[in-house]
């Protein structure tokens, strides 16, 4: 599964990058064109990602994305999983179903 990270302002959408999981490793590839356009419209970056580097790999989900889904230790996690018809905790599925939205910013995710 691949998920696009988007940012929006005044109805315009900008693709900032694509997150996927390959062989138990998370890969996040920045979209240089979309990112530059978003920055010109006011986007201040993507968490702790260095915008000069275009690809990141990690065995763990990057904190920027981890902070956008319910924690595995959330006391209501079973109810949350049930709400999304999930049998087990899966970070990529949670990002997809919640669209990684937060009320405090304009970032969100969609499946490619």
MDTraj code that builds the backbone (N, CA, C; nanometers):
import mdtraj as md
import numpy as np

residues = "UNK UNK UNK UNK UNK UNK UNK UNK UNK UNK UNK UNK UNK UNK UNK UNK UNK UNK UNK UNK UNK UNK UNK UNK UNK UNK UNK UNK UNK UNK UNK UNK UNK UNK UNK UNK UNK UNK UNK UNK UNK UNK UNK UNK UNK UNK UNK UNK UNK UNK UNK UNK UNK UNK UNK UNK UNK UNK UNK UNK UNK UNK UNK UNK UNK UNK UNK UNK UNK UNK UNK UNK UNK UNK UNK UNK UNK UNK UNK UNK UNK UNK UNK UNK UNK UNK UNK UNK UNK UNK UNK UNK UNK UNK UNK UNK UNK UNK UNK UNK UNK UNK UNK UNK UNK UNK UNK UNK UNK UNK UNK UNK".split()
xyz = np.array([
    [0.0843, -0.1171, 0.0000],
    [0.0000, 0.0000, 0.0000],
    [0.0891, 0.1238, 0.0000],
    [0.0489, 0.2222, -0.0777],
    [0.1180, 0.3509, -0.0809],
    [0.0193, 0.4589, -0.0408],
    [0.0659, 0.5488, 0.0438],
    [-0.0170, 0.6598, 0.0887],
    [0.0515, 0.7915, 0.0556],
    [-0.0224, 0.8806, -0.0083],
    [0.0305, 1.0134, -0.0369],
    [0.0094, 1.1032, 0.0832],
    [0.1099, 1.1828, 0.1151],
    [0.0939, 1.2872, 0.2155],
    [0.0615, 1.4150, 0.1402],
    [-0.0507, 1.4741, 0.1764],
    [-0.0944, 1.5974, 0.1116],
    [-0.1040, 1.7104, 0.2122],
    [-0.1019, 1.8314, 0.1601],
    [-0.1216, 1.9523, 0.2390],
    [-0.2127, 2.0413, 0.1573],
    [-0.3061, 2.1067, 0.2227],
    [-0.3992, 2.1918, 0.1481],
    [-0.4080, 2.3305, 0.2104],
    [-0.4380, 2.4246, 0.1234],
    [-0.4620, 2.5617, 0.1675],
    [-0.5535, 2.6270, 0.0662],
    [-0.6609, 2.6870, 0.1162],
    [-0.7581, 2.7570, 0.0314],
    [-0.8068, 2.6720, -0.0857],
    [-0.8309, 2.5435, -0.0591],
    [-0.8835, 2.4546, -0.1610],
    [-0.7807, 2.3951, -0.2551],
    [-0.6553, 2.4369, -0.2461],
    [-0.5492, 2.3794, -0.3286],
    [-0.4844, 2.2643, -0.2538],
    [-0.4577, 2.1549, -0.3247],
    [-0.3907, 2.0376, -0.2677],
    [-0.2498, 2.0266, -0.3233],
    [-0.1574, 1.9903, -0.2354],
    [-0.0183, 1.9717, -0.2753],
    [0.0287, 1.8354, -0.2266],
    [0.0851, 1.7552, -0.3159],
    [0.1407, 1.6261, -0.2777],
    [0.2819, 1.6507, -0.2250],
    [0.3042, 1.6123, -0.0984],
    [0.4342, 1.6353, -0.0354],
    [0.5242, 1.5131, -0.0433],
    [0.4654, 1.3946, -0.0543],
    [0.5456, 1.2733, -0.0604],
    [0.4588, 1.1495, -0.0561],
    [0.5256, 1.0350, -0.0615],
    [0.4562, 0.9055, -0.0601],
    [0.5214, 0.8162, 0.0446],
    [0.4376, 0.7554, 0.1278],
    [0.4816, 0.6618, 0.2307],
    [0.4384, 0.5220, 0.1907],
    [0.5288, 0.4266, 0.2034],
    [0.4928, 0.2873, 0.1812],
    [0.5753, 0.1987, 0.2725],
    [0.5334, 0.0758, 0.2836],
    [0.6063, -0.0215, 0.3640],
    [0.6569, -0.1295, 0.2698],
    [0.7896, -0.1450, 0.2646],
    [0.8534, -0.2441, 0.1779],
    [0.9355, -0.3372, 0.2657],
    [0.9037, -0.4655, 0.2629],
    [0.9826, -0.5651, 0.3376],
    [1.0105, -0.5230, 0.4816],
    [0.9069, -0.4910, 0.5538],
    [0.9180, -0.4531, 0.6955],
    [0.9945, -0.3233, 0.7179],
    [1.0075, -0.2419, 0.6152],
    [1.0749, -0.1128, 0.6280],
    [0.9836, -0.0046, 0.5713],
    [0.9701, 0.1043, 0.6455],
    [0.8931, 0.2179, 0.5971],
    [0.9818, 0.3037, 0.5086],
    [0.9249, 0.3466, 0.3957],
    [0.9975, 0.4316, 0.3014],
    [0.9113, 0.5541, 0.2756],
    [0.9689, 0.6706, 0.2970],
    [0.8994, 0.7962, 0.2703],
    [0.9818, 0.8734, 0.1685],
    [0.9194, 0.9000, 0.0533],
    [0.9858, 0.9726, -0.0542],
    [0.9167, 1.1074, -0.0722],
    [0.9936, 1.2128, -0.0569],
    [0.9390, 1.3466, -0.0739],
    [0.9159, 1.3754, -0.2217],
    [0.8127, 1.4517, -0.2496],
    [0.7841, 1.4982, -0.3843],
    [0.8363, 1.6417, -0.3921],
    [0.9522, 1.6581, -0.4527],
    [1.0204, 1.7870, -0.4527],
    [0.9355, 1.8986, -0.5141],
    [0.8696, 1.8709, -0.6253],
    [0.7886, 1.9717, -0.6933],
    [0.6704, 2.0147, -0.6069],
    [0.5961, 1.9163, -0.5562],
    [0.4800, 1.9470, -0.4732],
    [0.5191, 2.0180, -0.3451],
    [0.6302, 1.9761, -0.2869],
    [0.6773, 2.0371, -0.1634],
    [0.7160, 2.1834, -0.1847],
    [0.7882, 2.2107, -0.2920],
    [0.8269, 2.3489, -0.3209],
    [0.7042, 2.4373, -0.3430],
    [0.6057, 2.3853, -0.4130],
    [0.4823, 2.4614, -0.4353],
    [0.4095, 2.4883, -0.3047],
    [0.4038, 2.3869, -0.2177],
    [0.3363, 2.4024, -0.0882],
    [0.4088, 2.5032, -0.0005],
    [0.5410, 2.4998, 0.0002],
    [0.6190, 2.5940, 0.0816],
    [0.5917, 2.7370, 0.0344],
    [0.5798, 2.7565, -0.0960],
    [0.5489, 2.8911, -0.1485],
    [0.4124, 2.9394, -0.1014],
    [0.3212, 2.8447, -0.0706],
    [0.1863, 2.8804, -0.0237],
    [0.1762, 2.8852, 0.1285],
    [0.2875, 2.8549, 0.1988],
    [0.2856, 2.8673, 0.3440],
    [0.3126, 2.7414, 0.4237],
    [0.3305, 2.6282, 0.3590],
    [0.3629, 2.5048, 0.4304],
    [0.5007, 2.5218, 0.4963],
    [0.5107, 2.4846, 0.6221],
    [0.6349, 2.5067, 0.6972],
    [0.7232, 2.3826, 0.7047],
    [0.6941, 2.2815, 0.6262],
    [0.7742, 2.1594, 0.6285],
    [0.6929, 2.0426, 0.6777],
    [0.7636, 1.9320, 0.7013],
    [0.6981, 1.8078, 0.7435],
    [0.7701, 1.7561, 0.8673],
    [0.7210, 1.7927, 0.9826],
    [0.7801, 1.7458, 1.1071],
    [0.9302, 1.7641, 1.1109],
    [1.0012, 1.6563, 1.1465],
    [1.1474, 1.6609, 1.1569],
    [1.2189, 1.6203, 1.0288],
    [1.1462, 1.6034, 0.9193],
    [1.2109, 1.5656, 0.7941],
    [1.2923, 1.6832, 0.7407],
    [1.4142, 1.6536, 0.6992],
    [1.5016, 1.7521, 0.6357],
    [1.4585, 1.7606, 0.4900],
    [1.4099, 1.8737, 0.4479],
    [1.3538, 1.8865, 0.3140],
    [1.4589, 1.8827, 0.2036],
    [1.5849, 1.8766, 0.2408],
    [1.6914, 1.8661, 0.1417],
    [1.7172, 1.7201, 0.1027],
    [1.6640, 1.6285, 0.1800],
    [1.6814, 1.4860, 0.1536],
    [1.5499, 1.4326, 0.0984],
    [1.5538, 1.3573, -0.0093],
    [1.4304, 1.3162, -0.0753],
    [1.3780, 1.1781, -0.0359],
    [1.4586, 1.0954, 0.0312],
    [1.4117, 0.9618, 0.0685],
    [1.4571, 0.9248, 0.2086],
    [1.3654, 0.8656, 0.2824],
    [1.3916, 0.8208, 0.4201],
    [1.3489, 0.6765, 0.4335],
    [1.4242, 0.5988, 0.5110],
    [1.3916, 0.4592, 0.5387],
    [1.4054, 0.4342, 0.6882],
    [1.3148, 0.3497, 0.7409],
    [1.3181, 0.3194, 0.8833],
    [1.2431, 0.1894, 0.9099],
    [1.2903, 0.1148, 1.0096],
    [1.2188, -0.0056, 1.0537],
    [1.0946, 0.0328, 1.1341],
    [1.0955, 0.1526, 1.1902],
    [0.9839, 0.2046, 1.2702],
    [0.9108, 0.3124, 1.1901],
    [0.7807, 0.3249, 1.2126],
    [0.7059, 0.4320, 1.1483],
    [0.7612, 0.5658, 1.1960],
    [0.7817, 0.6564, 1.1042],
    [0.8385, 0.7879, 1.1366],
    [0.7477, 0.8614, 1.2358],
    [0.8063, 0.9328, 1.3333],
    [0.7265, 1.0013, 1.4355],
    [0.6179, 1.0935, 1.3791],
    [0.6453, 1.1623, 1.2691],
    [0.5445, 1.2511, 1.2105],
    [0.4153, 1.1746, 1.1830],
    [0.4271, 1.0531, 1.1301],
    [0.3096, 0.9726, 1.0979],
    [0.2555, 0.9009, 1.2219],
    [0.3441, 0.8544, 1.3081],
    [0.3036, 0.7848, 1.4305],
    [0.2129, 0.8732, 1.5160],
    [0.2430, 1.0022, 1.5188],
    [0.1645, 1.0955, 1.5994],
    [0.0285, 1.1282, 1.5389],
    [-0.0014, 1.0712, 1.4234],
    [-0.1267, 1.1014, 1.3548],
    [-0.2271, 0.9859, 1.3625],
    [-0.1907, 0.8800, 1.4359],
    [-0.2809, 0.7652, 1.4518],
    [-0.2896, 0.7286, 1.6000],
    [-0.3947, 0.6551, 1.6379],
    [-0.4044, 0.6107, 1.7772],
    [-0.2878, 0.5178, 1.8125],
    [-0.2407, 0.5304, 1.9328],
    [-0.1312, 0.4473, 1.9817],
    [-0.1767, 0.3028, 2.0015],
    [-0.0833, 0.2128, 1.9849],
    [-0.1082, 0.0710, 2.0120],
    [-0.1504, 0.0528, 2.1585],
    [-0.1058, 0.1440, 2.2460],
    [-0.1347, 0.1359, 2.3897],
    [-0.2593, 0.2136, 2.4316],
    [-0.3289, 0.2711, 2.3377],
    [-0.4511, 0.3457, 2.3663],
    [-0.5518, 0.2515, 2.4346],
    [-0.6116, 0.2971, 2.5438],
    [-0.7036, 0.2094, 2.6177],
    [-0.8261, 0.1701, 2.5349],
    [-0.8563, 0.2475, 2.4321],
    [-0.9718, 0.2186, 2.3468],
    [-0.9324, 0.1565, 2.2126],
    [-0.8120, 0.1057, 2.2026],
    [-0.7637, 0.0611, 2.0714],
    [-0.8503, -0.0501, 2.0122],
    [-0.9008, -0.1405, 2.0919],
    [-0.9846, -0.2485, 2.0375],
    [-1.1123, -0.1935, 1.9749],
    [-1.1720, -0.0932, 2.0378],
    [-1.2923, -0.0307, 1.9823],
    [-1.2587, 0.0454, 1.8539],
    [-1.1435, 0.1097, 1.8523],
    [-1.0999, 0.1837, 1.7334],
    [-1.0777, 0.0875, 1.6170],
    [-1.0100, -0.0236, 1.6434],
    [-0.9864, -0.1228, 1.5388],
    [-1.1190, -0.1786, 1.4868],
    [-1.2096, -0.2050, 1.5775],
    [-1.3411, -0.2571, 1.5395],
    [-1.4151, -0.1572, 1.4508],
    [-1.4062, -0.0293, 1.4853],
    [-1.4717, 0.0763, 1.4064],
    [-1.4246, 0.0746, 1.2610],
    [-1.2976, 0.0419, 1.2395],
    [-1.2411, 0.0382, 1.1044],
    [-1.2386, -0.1034, 1.0455],
    [-1.3092, -0.1962, 1.1116],
    [-1.3137, -0.3360, 1.0667],
    [-1.1747, -0.3975, 1.0538],
    [-1.0900, -0.3671, 1.1493],
    [-0.9541, -0.4215, 1.1519],
    [-0.9443, -0.5268, 1.2612],
    [-0.8761, -0.6373, 1.2308],
    [-0.8580, -0.7438, 1.3296],
    [-0.7332, -0.7244, 1.4135],
    [-0.6370, -0.6515, 1.3592],
    [-0.5123, -0.6290, 1.4323],
    [-0.4609, -0.4885, 1.4043],
    [-0.3714, -0.4447, 1.4906],
    [-0.3130, -0.3115, 1.4799],
    [-0.2195, -0.3075, 1.3596],
    [-0.2465, -0.2169, 1.2673],
    [-0.1647, -0.2003, 1.1470],
    [-0.1532, -0.0505, 1.1193],
    [-0.0331, 0.0010, 1.1347],
    [-0.0122, 0.1454, 1.1234],
    [-0.0508, 0.2007, 0.9865],
    [-0.0154, 0.1306, 0.8812],
    [-0.0490, 0.1799, 0.7469],
    [-0.2006, 0.1811, 0.7263],
    [-0.2694, 0.0787, 0.7731],
    [-0.4155, 0.0762, 0.7606],
    [-0.4792, 0.1895, 0.8411],
    [-0.4276, 0.2135, 0.9606],
    [-0.4814, 0.3231, 1.0422],
    [-0.4582, 0.4581, 0.9753],
    [-0.3419, 0.4767, 0.9167],
    [-0.3161, 0.6014, 0.8431],
    [-0.4158, 0.6160, 0.7288],
    [-0.4419, 0.5063, 0.6598],
    [-0.5365, 0.5095, 0.5476],
    [-0.6775, 0.5435, 0.5963],
    [-0.7251, 0.4710, 0.6968],
    [-0.8631, 0.4889, 0.7417],
    [-0.8876, 0.6236, 0.8096],
    [-0.7896, 0.6725, 0.8838],
    [-0.8071, 0.8014, 0.9520],
    [-0.7666, 0.9179, 0.8625],
    [-0.7054, 0.8861, 0.7491],
    [-0.6459, 0.9847, 0.6588],
    [-0.5411, 1.0697, 0.7303],
    [-0.4943, 1.0220, 0.8440],
    [-0.3882, 1.0874, 0.9218],
    [-0.4217, 1.2328, 0.9523],
    [-0.5485, 1.2625, 0.9625],
    [-0.5904, 1.4012, 0.9849],
    [-0.5794, 1.4413, 1.1309],
    [-0.5433, 1.5654, 1.1498],
    [-0.5434, 1.6290, 1.2816],
    [-0.6189, 1.7600, 1.2682],
    [-0.6869, 1.7983, 1.3722],
    [-0.7635, 1.9223, 1.3677],
    [-0.6735, 2.0456, 1.3692],
    [-0.5466, 2.0260, 1.4013],
    [-0.4568, 2.1398, 1.4204],
    [-0.3710, 2.1750, 1.2991],
    [-0.3841, 2.1001, 1.1881],
    [-0.3024, 2.1346, 1.0707],
    [-0.3725, 2.0944, 0.9407],
    [-0.3069, 2.1159, 0.8284],
    [-0.3673, 2.0912, 0.6966],
    [-0.3071, 1.9705, 0.6243],
    [-0.2446, 1.8795, 0.6980],
    [-0.1867, 1.7596, 0.6384],
    [-0.2889, 1.6462, 0.6440],
    [-0.2863, 1.5595, 0.5453],
    [-0.3703, 1.4418, 0.5448],
    [-0.3138, 1.3428, 0.4432],
    [-0.3668, 1.2200, 0.4452],
    [-0.3153, 1.1150, 0.3577],
    [-0.4271, 1.0480, 0.2808],
    [-0.3917, 1.0022, 0.1610],
    [-0.4847, 0.9268, 0.0764],
    [-0.4078, 0.8127, 0.0109],
    [-0.4783, 0.7040, -0.0120],
    [-0.4148, 0.5909, -0.0786],
    [-0.3882, 0.6248, -0.2248],
    [-0.2704, 0.5850, -0.2729],
    [-0.2339, 0.6103, -0.4133],
    [-0.3017, 0.5068, -0.4994],
])
top = md.Topology()
chain = top.add_chain()
for i, resn in enumerate(residues, 1):
    res = top.add_residue(resn, chain, resSeq=i)
    for name in ("N", "CA", "C"):
        top.add_atom(name, md.element.get_by_symbol(name[0]), res)
traj = md.Trajectory(xyz[None], top)
